[in-house]
Amino acid sequence: MTPRVLILNQCHERRFTAAQEAQVLRLAAGRASGPLARGVSLAGALAAARRHIRRRKLTRFYETRLRRAIPAPMIALPYLHEEIGPDSIRLLAGRLEAA
């Protein structure tokens, strides 16, 4: 049985431009530190940004593999960074409907 559609759930989508990603990685490699905002360290923010970049790249890797392996249209649903509520349900429904 051939799948009619493939749904890839909880995709980490791009939040930074390529230049911003490069800057995050450069600053993190240089162990930049100091306060960023009240209660937020620059090192902590850079670590979170690096995790997101890694997850986005991993999402892209698996998306590419699945597209090659399964000949079906793919719908990518985003990873939601907030509790599911009416707005997030509308977002997911819109993505499904658009496909």
N, CA, C and O atoms as a CHARMM CRD file, in Angstrom:
* protein
*
  396
    1    1 MET  N      0.84200  -1.18600   0.00000 PROA 1      0.00000
    2    1 MET  CA     0.00000   0.00000   0.00000 PROA 1      0.00000
    3    1 MET  C      0.88700   1.24900   0.00000 PROA 1      0.00000
    4    1 MET  O      1.77200   1.38600   0.84500 PROA 1      0.00000
    5    2 THR  N      0.65400   2.12700  -0.92000 PROA 2      0.00000
    6    2 THR  CA     1.42100   3.36500  -1.01900 PROA 2      0.00000
    7    2 THR  C      0.71700   4.46800  -0.23300 PROA 2      0.00000
    8    2 THR  O     -0.48200   4.68500  -0.40800 PROA 2      0.00000
    9    3 PRO  N      1.45200   5.16200   0.62600 PROA 3      0.00000
   10    3 PRO  CA     0.82100   6.24700   1.38100 PROA 3      0.00000
   11    3 PRO  C      0.36900   7.36900   0.44800 PROA 3      0.00000
   12    3 PRO  O      1.01900   7.66700  -0.55400 PROA 3      0.00000
   13    4 ARG  N     -0.75000   7.97600   0.80000 PROA 4      0.00000
   14    4 ARG  CA    -1.27300   9.08200  -0.01100 PROA 4      0.00000
   15    4 ARG  C     -0.67800  10.41200   0.40900 PROA 4      0.00000
   16    4 ARG  O     -0.55600  11.33300  -0.39900 PROA 4      0.00000
   17    5 VAL  N     -0.31200  10.50700   1.67000 PROA 5      0.00000
   18    5 VAL  CA     0.30200  11.72700   2.18500 PROA 5      0.00000
   19    5 VAL  C      1.15900  11.35500   3.38900 PROA 5      0.00000
   20    5 VAL  O      0.84900  10.41400   4.12000 PROA 5      0.00000
   21    6 LEU  N      2.21500  12.09100   3.58000 PROA 6      0.00000
   22    6 LEU  CA     3.11400  11.87800   4.70400 PROA 6      0.00000
   23    6 LEU  C      3.07900  13.13100   5.56700 PROA 6      0.00000
   24    6 LEU  O      3.29500  14.23800   5.07400 PROA 6      0.00000
   25    7 ILE  N      2.81000  12.95500   6.84100 PROA 7      0.00000
   26    7 ILE  CA     2.78100  14.09800   7.75300 PROA 7      0.00000
   27    7 ILE  C      4.00200  14.01500   8.65100 PROA 7      0.00000
   28    7 ILE  O      4.18600  13.04900   9.39200 PROA 7      0.00000
   29    8 LEU  N      4.82200  15.03500   8.57100 PROA 8      0.00000
   30    8 LEU  CA     6.01100  15.13900   9.41100 PROA 8      0.00000
   31    8 LEU  C      5.67800  16.13500  10.51700 PROA 8      0.00000
   32    8 LEU  O      5.52500  17.33100  10.27000 PROA 8      0.00000
   33    9 ASN  N      5.56900  15.62500  11.73100 PROA 9      0.00000
   34    9 ASN  CA     5.09900  16.43600  12.85500 PROA 9      0.00000
   35    9 ASN  C      6.26800  17.00000  13.66200 PROA 9      0.00000
   36    9 ASN  O      7.36300  16.43800  13.68300 PROA 9      0.00000
   37   10 GLN  N      6.00500  18.11500  14.31600 PROA 10     0.00000
   38   10 GLN  CA     6.94300  18.79200  15.20700 PROA 10     0.00000
   39   10 GLN  C      8.25700  19.15700  14.51100 PROA 10     0.00000
   40   10 GLN  O      9.34200  18.87900  15.02100 PROA 10     0.00000
   41   11 CYS  N      8.13900  19.77500  13.35800 PROA 11     0.00000
   42   11 CYS  CA     9.30800  20.21900  12.59900 PROA 11     0.00000
   43   11 CYS  C      9.84400  21.52600  13.18700 PROA 11     0.00000
   44   11 CYS  O      9.09600  22.47500  13.42200 PROA 11     0.00000
   45   12 HSD  N     11.12400  21.54700  13.41200 PROA 12     0.00000
   46   12 HSD  CA    11.75300  22.78600  13.87200 PROA 12     0.00000
   47   12 HSD  C     12.04400  23.62700  12.63800 PROA 12     0.00000
   48   12 HSD  O     12.89100  23.28000  11.81500 PROA 12     0.00000
   49   13 GLU  N     11.33900  24.71600  12.52800 PROA 13     0.00000
   50   13 GLU  CA    11.46000  25.57600  11.35400 PROA 13     0.00000
   51   13 GLU  C     12.51700  26.64600  11.59600 PROA 13     0.00000
   52   13 GLU  O     12.89400  26.92300  12.73500 PROA 13     0.00000
   53   14 ARG  N     12.98200  27.23400  10.51700 PROA 14     0.00000
   54   14 ARG  CA    14.01500  28.27000  10.60200 PROA 14     0.00000
   55   14 ARG  C     13.49500  29.46800  11.38500 PROA 14     0.00000
   56   14 ARG  O     12.44300  30.02500  11.07100 PROA 14     0.00000
   57   15 ARG  N     14.24200  29.84900  12.39500 PROA 15     0.00000
   58   15 ARG  CA    13.91500  31.04100  13.18200 PROA 15     0.00000
   59   15 ARG  C     14.95900  32.13700  12.97300 PROA 15     0.00000
   60   15 ARG  O     14.71400  33.30300  13.28300 PROA 15     0.00000
   61   16 PHE  N     16.11300  31.75900  12.45100 PROA 16     0.00000
   62   16 PHE  CA    17.20600  32.69800  12.23200 PROA 16     0.00000
   63   16 PHE  C     17.60600  32.66500  10.76300 PROA 16     0.00000
   64   16 PHE  O     17.45400  31.64300  10.09600 PROA 16     0.00000
   65   17 THR  N     18.10800  33.76600  10.27200 PROA 17     0.00000
   66   17 THR  CA    18.66900  33.78100   8.92500 PROA 17     0.00000
   67   17 THR  C     19.98800  33.00700   8.95000 PROA 17     0.00000
   68   17 THR  O     20.50900  32.69100  10.02000 PROA 17     0.00000
   69   18 ALA  N     20.51700  32.71000   7.78000 PROA 18     0.00000
   70   18 ALA  CA    21.80300  32.00700   7.69300 PROA 18     0.00000
   71   18 ALA  C     22.89900  32.83000   8.36900 PROA 18     0.00000
   72   18 ALA  O     23.76400  32.27900   9.04900 PROA 18     0.00000
   73   19 ALA  N     22.85800  34.13700   8.18100 PROA 19     0.00000
   74   19 ALA  CA    23.86500  35.00800   8.80800 PROA 19     0.00000
   75   19 ALA  C     23.73000  34.99200  10.32800 PROA 19     0.00000
   76   19 ALA  O     24.73300  34.97500  11.04100 PROA 19     0.00000
   77   20 GLN  N     22.50400  34.99800  10.82200 PROA 20     0.00000
   78   20 GLN  CA    22.29200  34.94900  12.26500 PROA 20     0.00000
   79   20 GLN  C     22.75100  33.61300  12.84200 PROA 20     0.00000
   80   20 GLN  O     23.35100  33.56700  13.91600 PROA 20     0.00000
   81   21 GLU  N     22.46700  32.52500  12.12100 PROA 21     0.00000
   82   21 GLU  CA    22.92900  31.21300  12.58200 PROA 21     0.00000
   83   21 GLU  C     24.45000  31.18500  12.66700 PROA 21     0.00000
   84   21 GLU  O     25.01200  30.68100  13.63900 PROA 21     0.00000
   85   22 ALA  N     25.10600  31.72000  11.66200 PROA 22     0.00000
   86   22 ALA  CA    26.57200  31.75300  11.66700 PROA 22     0.00000
   87   22 ALA  C     27.08300  32.57100  12.84900 PROA 22     0.00000
   88   22 ALA  O     28.06300  32.19500  13.49000 PROA 22     0.00000
   89   23 GLN  N     26.42200  33.68200  13.13300 PROA 23     0.00000
   90   23 GLN  CA    26.83800  34.53100  14.25300 PROA 23     0.00000
   91   23 GLN  C     26.62400  33.81300  15.58800 PROA 23     0.00000
   92   23 GLN  O     27.47700  33.88700  16.47300 PROA 23     0.00000
   93   24 VAL  N     25.50800  33.12800  15.73800 PROA 24     0.00000
   94   24 VAL  CA    25.25400  32.36200  16.96700 PROA 24     0.00000
   95   24 VAL  C     26.35800  31.33700  17.16800 PROA 24     0.00000
   96   24 VAL  O     26.92200  31.23300  18.25700 PROA 24     0.00000
   97   25 LEU  N     26.66900  30.57800  16.12200 PROA 25     0.00000
   98   25 LEU  CA    27.68500  29.54200  16.23200 PROA 25     0.00000
   99   25 LEU  C     29.06900  30.12700  16.51300 PROA 25     0.00000
  100   25 LEU  O     29.85000  29.55500  17.27400 PROA 25     0.00000
  101   26 ARG  N     29.36100  31.25700  15.90200 PROA 26     0.00000
  102   26 ARG  CA    30.64500  31.92300  16.12800 PROA 26     0.00000
  103   26 ARG  C     30.75200  32.40600  17.57600 PROA 26     0.00000
  104   26 ARG  O     31.77600  32.20000  18.22800 PROA 26     0.00000
  105   27 LEU  N     29.69200  33.05100  18.07500 PROA 27     0.00000
  106   27 LEU  CA    29.70600  33.54900  19.45300 PROA 27     0.00000
  107   27 LEU  C     29.77200  32.40100  20.45800 PROA 27     0.00000
  108   27 LEU  O     30.47600  32.48900  21.46300 PROA 27     0.00000
  109   28 ALA  N     29.04000  31.33000  20.18300 PROA 28     0.00000
  110   28 ALA  CA    29.05000  30.18600  21.09600 PROA 28     0.00000
  111   28 ALA  C     30.42500  29.51900  21.11900 PROA 28     0.00000
  112   28 ALA  O     30.89900  29.10500  22.17700 PROA 28     0.00000
  113   29 ALA  N     31.06100  29.41800  19.95700 PROA 29     0.00000
  114   29 ALA  CA    32.39900  28.81400  19.88700 PROA 29     0.00000
  115   29 ALA  C     33.41200  29.66800  20.64000 PROA 29     0.00000
  116   29 ALA  O     34.36800  29.14700  21.21500 PROA 29     0.00000
  117   30 GLY  N     33.20100  30.97900  20.63400 PROA 30     0.00000
  118   30 GLY  CA    34.08700  31.89000  21.34400 PROA 30     0.00000
  119   30 GLY  C     33.74400  32.02300  22.81400 PROA 30     0.00000
  120   30 GLY  O     34.35800  32.80700  23.53800 PROA 30     0.00000
  121   31 ARG  N     32.75800  31.25300  23.25100 PROA 31     0.00000
  122   31 ARG  CA    32.31200  31.24900  24.65000 PROA 31     0.00000
  123   31 ARG  C     31.94300  32.64000  25.15100 PROA 31     0.00000
  124   31 ARG  O     32.33300  33.05100  26.24400 PROA 31     0.00000
  125   32 ALA  N     31.18400  33.35000  24.32700 PROA 32     0.00000
  126   32 ALA  CA    30.71400  34.68000  24.71400 PROA 32     0.00000
  127   32 ALA  C     29.90400  34.56800  25.99900 PROA 32     0.00000
  128   32 ALA  O     29.16200  33.60500  26.19300 PROA 32     0.00000
  129   33 SER  N     30.04600  35.53500  26.85400 PROA 33     0.00000
  130   33 SER  CA    29.32400  35.48900  28.12800 PROA 33     0.00000
  131   33 SER  C     28.92900  36.89400  28.55000 PROA 33     0.00000
  132   33 SER  O     29.29500  37.88400  27.91700 PROA 33     0.00000
  133   34 GLY  N     28.18500  36.94800  29.61700 PROA 34     0.00000
  134   34 GLY  CA    27.71400  38.21300  30.14800 PROA 34     0.00000
  135   34 GLY  C     26.20100  38.21100  30.18900 PROA 34     0.00000
  136   34 GLY  O     25.55200  37.30800  29.66100 PROA 34     0.00000
  137   35 PRO  N     25.64500  39.23300  30.82400 PROA 35     0.00000
  138   35 PRO  CA    24.17900  39.29600  30.90300 PROA 35     0.00000
  139   35 PRO  C     23.58400  39.76700  29.58100 PROA 35     0.00000
  140   35 PRO  O     24.13600  40.63900  28.91000 PROA 35     0.00000
  141   36 LEU  N     22.45600  39.18000  29.22400 PROA 36     0.00000
  142   36 LEU  CA    21.74600  39.57100  28.01100 PROA 36     0.00000
  143   36 LEU  C     20.53500  40.40900  28.39500 PROA 36     0.00000
  144   36 LEU  O     20.26500  41.45600  27.80500 PROA 36     0.00000
  145   37 ALA  N     19.83100  39.93200  29.37700 PROA 37     0.00000
  146   37 ALA  CA    18.67500  40.62600  29.93300 PROA 37     0.00000
  147   37 ALA  C     18.55600  40.17700  31.38500 PROA 37     0.00000
  148   37 ALA  O     19.28400  39.29000  31.82900 PROA 37     0.00000
  149   38 ARG  N     17.67400  40.76900  32.09200 PROA 38     0.00000
  150   38 ARG  CA    17.51200  40.40900  33.50600 PROA 38     0.00000
  151   38 ARG  C     17.19700  38.90900  33.62000 PROA 38     0.00000
  152   38 ARG  O     16.18500  38.43100  33.10600 PROA 38     0.00000
  153   39 GLY  N     18.07300  38.19400  34.29200 PROA 39     0.00000
  154   39 GLY  CA    17.88400  36.76300  34.49700 PROA 39     0.00000
  155   39 GLY  C     18.23800  35.89200  33.31000 PROA 39     0.00000
  156   39 GLY  O     18.02600  34.68000  33.35200 PROA 39     0.00000
  157   40 VAL  N     18.77800  36.48700  32.24200 PROA 40     0.00000
  158   40 VAL  CA    19.13500  35.71900  31.04400 PROA 40     0.00000
  159   40 VAL  C     20.60300  35.98900  30.71300 PROA 40     0.00000
  160   40 VAL  O     21.00900  37.12900  30.48600 PROA 40     0.00000
  161   41 SER  N     21.37400  34.92100  30.69100 PROA 41     0.00000
  162   41 SER  CA    22.77600  35.08900  30.33000 PROA 41     0.00000
  163   41 SER  C     22.93600  34.91600  28.82500 PROA 41     0.00000
  164   41 SER  O     22.15500  34.21600  28.18000 PROA 41     0.00000
  165   42 LEU  N     23.94400  35.55200  28.28500 PROA 42     0.00000
  166   42 LEU  CA    24.23700  35.41100  26.86500 PROA 42     0.00000
  167   42 LEU  C     24.59000  33.96200  26.55200 PROA 42     0.00000
  168   42 LEU  O     24.17200  33.42600  25.52600 PROA 42     0.00000
  169   43 ALA  N     25.36200  33.32700  27.43800 PROA 43     0.00000
  170   43 ALA  CA    25.74100  31.93100  27.21900 PROA 43     0.00000
  171   43 ALA  C     24.50700  31.03500  27.17700 PROA 43     0.00000
  172   43 ALA  O     24.43600  30.12500  26.35100 PROA 43     0.00000
  173   44 GLY  N     23.54100  31.27800  28.04800 PROA 44     0.00000
  174   44 GLY  CA    22.31100  30.48300  28.05900 PROA 44     0.00000
  175   44 GLY  C     21.48900  30.68600  26.79600 PROA 44     0.00000
  176   44 GLY  O     20.95500  29.73200  26.23000 PROA 44     0.00000
  177   45 ALA  N     21.39200  31.93400  26.35900 PROA 45     0.00000
  178   45 ALA  CA    20.63800  32.23000  25.13500 PROA 45     0.00000
  179   45 ALA  C     21.31400  31.60300  23.91900 PROA 45     0.00000
  180   45 ALA  O     20.63900  31.07900  23.03400 PROA 45     0.00000
  181   46 LEU  N     22.64000  31.65600  23.87300 PROA 46     0.00000
  182   46 LEU  CA    23.37100  31.04800  22.76000 PROA 46     0.00000
  183   46 LEU  C     23.21500  29.53200  22.76500 PROA 46     0.00000
  184   46 LEU  O     23.09800  28.92000  21.70300 PROA 46     0.00000
  185   47 ALA  N     23.21200  28.92400  23.93800 PROA 47     0.00000
  186   47 ALA  CA    23.01800  27.47100  24.02800 PROA 47     0.00000
  187   47 ALA  C     21.63200  27.08900  23.50900 PROA 47     0.00000
  188   47 ALA  O     21.49100  26.10000  22.79000 PROA 47     0.00000
  189   48 ALA  N     20.62300  27.85800  23.86500 PROA 48     0.00000
  190   48 ALA  CA    19.26700  27.58400  23.37600 PROA 48     0.00000
  191   48 ALA  C     19.19500  27.77100  21.86500 PROA 48     0.00000
  192   48 ALA  O     18.56000  26.97400  21.17300 PROA 48     0.00000
  193   49 ALA  N     19.83200  28.80400  21.35000 PROA 49     0.00000
  194   49 ALA  CA    19.83400  29.05300  19.90500 PROA 49     0.00000
  195   49 ALA  C     20.56900  27.92800  19.17200 PROA 49     0.00000
  196   49 ALA  O     20.12700  27.49400  18.10900 PROA 49     0.00000
  197   50 ARG  N     21.67700  27.45800  19.72500 PROA 50     0.00000
  198   50 ARG  CA    22.41100  26.34500  19.09900 PROA 50     0.00000
  199   50 ARG  C     21.56000  25.08000  19.07600 PROA 50     0.00000
  200   50 ARG  O     21.56000  24.35400  18.08200 PROA 50     0.00000
  201   51 ARG  N     20.83200  24.80800  20.16400 PROA 51     0.00000
  202   51 ARG  CA    19.95400  23.63300  20.18700 PROA 51     0.00000
  203   51 ARG  C     18.90700  23.73300  19.09800 PROA 51     0.00000
  204   51 ARG  O     18.61600  22.75700  18.40700 PROA 51     0.00000
  205   52 HSD  N     18.33700  24.92900  18.95000 PROA 52     0.00000
  206   52 HSD  CA    17.32600  25.10000  17.90300 PROA 52     0.00000
  207   52 HSD  C     17.93400  24.86800  16.51200 PROA 52     0.00000
  208   52 HSD  O     17.32700  24.20300  15.67300 PROA 52     0.00000
  209   53 ILE  N     19.11000  25.40600  16.27500 PROA 53     0.00000
  210   53 ILE  CA    19.77000  25.24400  14.97900 PROA 53     0.00000
  211   53 ILE  C     20.02600  23.76000  14.70600 PROA 53     0.00000
  212   53 ILE  O     19.77500  23.28300  13.59900 PROA 53     0.00000
  213   54 ARG  N     20.52100  23.03100  15.70400 PROA 54     0.00000
  214   54 ARG  CA    20.76200  21.59100  15.53300 PROA 54     0.00000
  215   54 ARG  C     19.45900  20.85300  15.24000 PROA 54     0.00000
  216   54 ARG  O     19.41400  19.98700  14.36700 PROA 54     0.00000
  217   55 ARG  N     18.40500  21.19300  15.96700 PROA 55     0.00000
  218   55 ARG  CA    17.11700  20.52400  15.75000 PROA 55     0.00000
  219   55 ARG  C     16.55200  20.84700  14.37000 PROA 55     0.00000
  220   55 ARG  O     15.97900  19.97400  13.71800 PROA 55     0.00000
  221   56 ARG  N     16.70800  22.08600  13.92200 PROA 56     0.00000
  222   56 ARG  CA    16.23500  22.46400  12.59300 PROA 56     0.00000
  223   56 ARG  C     16.97700  21.68100  11.52900 PROA 56     0.00000
  224   56 ARG  O     16.37300  21.19500  10.57300 PROA 56     0.00000
  225   57 LYS  N     18.29000  21.55600  11.69400 PROA 57     0.00000
  226   57 LYS  CA    19.08800  20.80100  10.72300 PROA 57     0.00000
  227   57 LYS  C     18.72100  19.31700  10.74500 PROA 57     0.00000
  228   57 LYS  O     18.68800  18.66900   9.70000 PROA 57     0.00000
  229   58 LEU  N     18.44700  18.78700  11.92300 PROA 58     0.00000
  230   58 LEU  CA    18.04000  17.38300  12.03100 PROA 58     0.00000
  231   58 LEU  C     16.67400  17.17500  11.38000 PROA 58     0.00000
  232   58 LEU  O     16.45600  16.17200  10.70000 PROA 58     0.00000
  233   59 THR  N     15.75900  18.11600  11.58400 PROA 59     0.00000
  234   59 THR  CA    14.45500  18.05300  10.92500 PROA 59     0.00000
  235   59 THR  C     14.64100  18.03000   9.42200 PROA 59     0.00000
  236   59 THR  O     14.01800  17.22200   8.73200 PROA 59     0.00000
  237   60 ARG  N     15.48400  18.89900   8.90900 PROA 60     0.00000
  238   60 ARG  CA    15.74000  18.98100   7.46000 PROA 60     0.00000
  239   60 ARG  C     16.33900  17.68000   6.93200 PROA 60     0.00000
  240   60 ARG  O     15.98100  17.21900   5.84800 PROA 60     0.00000
  241   61 PHE  N     17.25800  17.08700   7.71000 PROA 61     0.00000
  242   61 PHE  CA    17.89000  15.82500   7.33300 PROA 61     0.00000
  243   61 PHE  C     16.83800  14.73100   7.17100 PROA 61     0.00000
  244   61 PHE  O     16.81100  14.04100   6.15100 PROA 61     0.00000
  245   62 TYR  N     15.97000  14.57000   8.17700 PROA 62     0.00000
  246   62 TYR  CA    14.95600  13.52100   8.09800 PROA 62     0.00000
  247   62 TYR  C     13.90100  13.82400   7.04000 PROA 62     0.00000
  248   62 TYR  O     13.39300  12.90600   6.39500 PROA 62     0.00000
  249   63 GLU  N     13.57400  15.06800   6.85800 PROA 63     0.00000
  250   63 GLU  CA    12.62300  15.44100   5.81200 PROA 63     0.00000
  251   63 GLU  C     13.17100  15.03600   4.44100 PROA 63     0.00000
  252   63 GLU  O     12.44000  14.48500   3.61800 PROA 63     0.00000
  253   64 THR  N     14.43000  15.30200   4.20200 PROA 64     0.00000
  254   64 THR  CA    15.06600  14.93800   2.93600 PROA 64     0.00000
  255   64 THR  C     15.07500  13.42000   2.74300 PROA 64     0.00000
  256   64 THR  O     14.76600  12.92900   1.65800 PROA 64     0.00000
  257   65 ARG  N     15.42700  12.68500   3.78600 PROA 65     0.00000
  258   65 ARG  CA    15.44500  11.21500   3.69600 PROA 65     0.00000
  259   65 ARG  C     14.06600  10.66400   3.40200 PROA 65     0.00000
  260   65 ARG  O     13.91500   9.77400   2.56400 PROA 65     0.00000
  261   66 LEU  N     13.04700  11.19000   4.09100 PROA 66     0.00000
  262   66 LEU  CA    11.69100  10.70700   3.87500 PROA 66     0.00000
  263   66 LEU  C     11.19900  11.02500   2.47000 PROA 66     0.00000
  264   66 LEU  O     10.54500  10.19500   1.83800 PROA 66     0.00000
  265   67 ARG  N     11.51000  12.21700   1.97900 PROA 67     0.00000
  266   67 ARG  CA    11.09700  12.57800   0.61500 PROA 67     0.00000
  267   67 ARG  C     11.70400  11.63500  -0.41300 PROA 67     0.00000
  268   67 ARG  O     11.05000  11.28300  -1.39400 PROA 67     0.00000
  269   68 ARG  N     12.93800  11.22600  -0.19900 PROA 68     0.00000
  270   68 ARG  CA    13.59700  10.30000  -1.12300 PROA 68     0.00000
  271   68 ARG  C     13.02100   8.89100  -1.01900 PROA 68     0.00000
  272   68 ARG  O     12.93100   8.18000  -2.02000 PROA 68     0.00000
  273   69 ALA  N     12.63200   8.48800   0.18600 PROA 69     0.00000
  274   69 ALA  CA    12.21200   7.10200   0.42400 PROA 69     0.00000
  275   69 ALA  C     10.74000   6.85100   0.15100 PROA 69     0.00000
  276   69 ALA  O     10.35700   5.74200  -0.22100 PROA 69     0.00000
  277   70 ILE  N      9.91300   7.87300   0.33400 PROA 70     0.00000
  278   70 ILE  CA     8.46500   7.66800   0.22900 PROA 70     0.00000
  279   70 ILE  C      7.89800   8.59700  -0.83600 PROA 70     0.00000
  280   70 ILE  O      7.94000   9.81700  -0.68200 PROA 70     0.00000
  281   71 PRO  N      7.36800   8.02900  -1.91400 PROA 71     0.00000
  282   71 PRO  CA     6.84100   8.85500  -3.00700 PROA 71     0.00000
  283   71 PRO  C      5.42400   9.34000  -2.70400 PROA 71     0.00000
  284   71 PRO  O      4.45200   8.87600  -3.29900 PROA 71     0.00000
  285   72 ALA  N      5.33100  10.27300  -1.77700 PROA 72     0.00000
  286   72 ALA  CA     4.02400  10.84100  -1.42700 PROA 72     0.00000
  287   72 ALA  C      4.22600  12.30800  -1.06000 PROA 72     0.00000
  288   72 ALA  O      5.30600  12.69700  -0.61500 PROA 72     0.00000
  289   73 PRO  N      3.19100  13.11700  -1.24400 PROA 73     0.00000
  290   73 PRO  CA     3.28900  14.50800  -0.81000 PROA 73     0.00000
  291   73 PRO  C      3.53100  14.57300   0.70100 PROA 73     0.00000
  292   73 PRO  O      3.04200  13.72800   1.45000 PROA 73     0.00000
  293   74 MET  N      4.27600  15.56600   1.13500 PROA 74     0.00000
  294   74 MET  CA     4.59400  15.70500   2.55100 PROA 74     0.00000
  295   74 MET  C      4.00700  17.00300   3.09700 PROA 74     0.00000
  296   74 MET  O      4.07800  18.05500   2.46200 PROA 74     0.00000
  297   75 ILE  N      3.43700  16.90100   4.27200 PROA 75     0.00000
  298   75 ILE  CA     2.96500  18.07400   5.00400 PROA 75     0.00000
  299   75 ILE  C      3.82600  18.17000   6.25400 PROA 75     0.00000
  300   75 ILE  O      3.86000  17.24200   7.06200 PROA 75     0.00000
  301   76 ALA  N      4.51600  19.28500   6.41300 PROA 76     0.00000
  302   76 ALA  CA     5.36300  19.49700   7.58100 PROA 76     0.00000
  303   76 ALA  C      4.61300  20.38200   8.57500 PROA 76     0.00000
  304   76 ALA  O      4.25100  21.51700   8.26300 PROA 76     0.00000
  305   77 LEU  N      4.38900  19.85500   9.75700 PROA 77     0.00000
  306   77 LEU  CA     3.72800  20.61600  10.81200 PROA 77     0.00000
  307   77 LEU  C      4.78900  21.12600  11.78100 PROA 77     0.00000
  308   77 LEU  O      5.70000  20.38000  12.14000 PROA 77     0.00000
  309   78 PRO  N      4.68900  22.37300  12.20800 PROA 78     0.00000
  310   78 PRO  CA     5.74200  22.95400  13.03900 PROA 78     0.00000
  311   78 PRO  C      5.72100  22.45200  14.47700 PROA 78     0.00000
  312   78 PRO  O      4.68800  22.03600  15.00200 PROA 78     0.00000
  313   79 TYR  N      6.88100  22.50300  15.08400 PROA 79     0.00000
  314   79 TYR  CA     6.99400  22.29300  16.52100 PROA 79     0.00000
  315   79 TYR  C      6.38700  23.52400  17.18000 PROA 79     0.00000
  316   79 TYR  O      6.75300  24.65200  16.85100 PROA 79     0.00000
  317   80 LEU  N      5.47900  23.31500  18.08900 PROA 80     0.00000
  318   80 LEU  CA     4.82600  24.43900  18.75600 PROA 80     0.00000
  319   80 LEU  C      5.54700  24.72900  20.06100 PROA 80     0.00000
  320   80 LEU  O      5.75500  23.83300  20.87800 PROA 80     0.00000
  321   81 HSD  N      5.92000  25.96300  20.24800 PROA 81     0.00000
  322   81 HSD  CA     6.68400  26.35800  21.42700 PROA 81     0.00000
  323   81 HSD  C      5.77800  26.84000  22.55800 PROA 81     0.00000
  324   81 HSD  O      6.25400  27.37200  23.56100 PROA 81     0.00000
  325   82 GLU  N      4.48700  26.65300  22.39200 PROA 82     0.00000
  326   82 GLU  CA     3.54900  27.08100  23.42400 PROA 82     0.00000
  327   82 GLU  C      2.50400  25.98400  23.62600 PROA 82     0.00000
  328   82 GLU  O      2.43900  25.02900  22.85200 PROA 82     0.00000
  329   83 GLU  N      1.69800  26.12800  24.65600 PROA 83     0.00000
  330   83 GLU  CA     0.62200  25.16600  24.87900 PROA 83     0.00000
  331   83 GLU  C     -0.36400  25.22600  23.72000 PROA 83     0.00000
  332   83 GLU  O     -0.58100  26.27900  23.11900 PROA 83     0.00000
  333   84 ILE  N     -0.95000  24.08400  23.42200 PROA 84     0.00000
  334   84 ILE  CA    -1.91100  24.04600  22.32500 PROA 84     0.00000
  335   84 ILE  C     -3.18700  24.74700  22.75000 PROA 84     0.00000
  336   84 ILE  O     -3.78300  24.43400  23.78100 PROA 84     0.00000
  337   85 GLY  N     -3.58200  25.69100  21.93700 PROA 85     0.00000
  338   85 GLY  CA    -4.79700  26.45300  22.16400 PROA 85     0.00000
  339   85 GLY  C     -5.43000  26.77300  20.82600 PROA 85     0.00000
  340   85 GLY  O     -5.01400  26.23600  19.80000 PROA 85     0.00000
  341   86 PRO  N     -6.43100  27.64200  20.82200 PROA 86     0.00000
  342   86 PRO  CA    -7.12700  27.96300  19.57100 PROA 86     0.00000
  343   86 PRO  C     -6.20600  28.47500  18.45900 PROA 86     0.00000
  344   86 PRO  O     -6.37900  28.10600  17.29700 PROA 86     0.00000
  345   87 ASP  N     -5.23800  29.31400  18.80200 PROA 87     0.00000
  346   87 ASP  CA    -4.34400  29.85100  17.76200 PROA 87     0.00000
  347   87 ASP  C     -3.47100  28.76400  17.14800 PROA 87     0.00000
  348   87 ASP  O     -3.28200  28.72800  15.93200 PROA 87     0.00000
  349   88 SER  N     -2.94100  27.88500  17.98300 PROA 88     0.00000
  350   88 SER  CA    -2.08700  26.83000  17.44000 PROA 88     0.00000
  351   88 SER  C     -2.90700  25.80800  16.64700 PROA 88     0.00000
  352   88 SER  O     -2.42100  25.25900  15.65800 PROA 88     0.00000
  353   89 ILE  N     -4.12700  25.55500  17.06700 PROA 89     0.00000
  354   89 ILE  CA    -4.99500  24.63800  16.30600 PROA 89     0.00000
  355   89 ILE  C     -5.30700  25.24500  14.93700 PROA 89     0.00000
  356   89 ILE  O     -5.31600  24.53000  13.93400 PROA 89     0.00000
  357   90 ARG  N     -5.56100  26.55100  14.88600 PROA 90     0.00000
  358   90 ARG  CA    -5.79500  27.21500  13.59800 PROA 90     0.00000
  359   90 ARG  C     -4.55800  27.12700  12.70600 PROA 90     0.00000
  360   90 ARG  O     -4.67400  26.91200  11.50000 PROA 90     0.00000
  361   91 LEU  N     -3.38200  27.29200  13.29400 PROA 91     0.00000
  362   91 LEU  CA    -2.13800  27.20400  12.53300 PROA 91     0.00000
  363   91 LEU  C     -1.97500  25.81000  11.92200 PROA 91     0.00000
  364   91 LEU  O     -1.69600  25.67600  10.73000 PROA 91     0.00000
  365   92 LEU  N     -2.15000  24.78000  12.74600 PROA 92     0.00000
  366   92 LEU  CA    -2.01100  23.40500  12.24000 PROA 92     0.00000
  367   92 LEU  C     -3.07600  23.07500  11.21800 PROA 92     0.00000
  368   92 LEU  O     -2.78700  22.44800  10.19900 PROA 92     0.00000
  369   93 ALA  N     -4.30800  23.49000  11.47800 PROA 93     0.00000
  370   93 ALA  CA    -5.39800  23.23400  10.53200 PROA 93     0.00000
  371   93 ALA  C     -5.13500  23.94500   9.21200 PROA 93     0.00000
  372   93 ALA  O     -5.40000  23.39300   8.14400 PROA 93     0.00000
  373   94 GLY  N     -4.61500  25.16900   9.28100 PROA 94     0.00000
  374   94 GLY  CA    -4.29300  25.91600   8.05600 PROA 94     0.00000
  375   94 GLY  C     -3.23000  25.21000   7.22600 PROA 94     0.00000
  376   94 GLY  O     -3.32000  25.16500   5.99900 PROA 94     0.00000
  377   95 ARG  N     -2.21200  24.65600   7.90500 PROA 95     0.00000
  378   95 ARG  CA    -1.17500  23.93000   7.17500 PROA 95     0.00000
  379   95 ARG  C     -1.75600  22.68100   6.49700 PROA 95     0.00000
  380   95 ARG  O     -1.43700  22.38100   5.34600 PROA 95     0.00000
  381   96 LEU  N     -2.60000  21.96900   7.22000 PROA 96     0.00000
  382   96 LEU  CA    -3.20700  20.76000   6.64400 PROA 96     0.00000
  383   96 LEU  C     -4.13200  21.11700   5.48600 PROA 96     0.00000
  384   96 LEU  O     -4.12800  20.45300   4.44900 PROA 96     0.00000
  385   97 GLU  N     -4.91900  22.16200   5.67000 PROA 97     0.00000
  386   97 GLU  CA    -5.85900  22.57700   4.63400 PROA 97     0.00000
  387   97 GLU  C     -5.12100  23.06400   3.38200 PROA 97     0.00000
  388   97 GLU  O     -5.55500  22.79400   2.26200 PROA 97     0.00000
  389   98 ALA  N     -4.01500  23.77700   3.56700 PROA 98     0.00000
  390   98 ALA  CA    -3.26100  24.32400   2.42400 PROA 98     0.00000
  391   98 ALA  C     -2.64400  23.20900   1.57500 PROA 98     0.00000
  392   98 ALA  O     -2.40800  23.38400   0.37900 PROA 98     0.00000
  393   99 ALA  N     -2.39200  22.08600   2.19900 PROA 99     0.00000
  394   99 ALA  CA    -1.77600  20.97300   1.45900 PROA 99     0.00000
  395   99 ALA  C     -2.84400  20.27900   0.64500 PROA 99     0.00000
  396   99 ALA  O     -2.55300  19.31200  -0.05800 PROA 99     0.00000
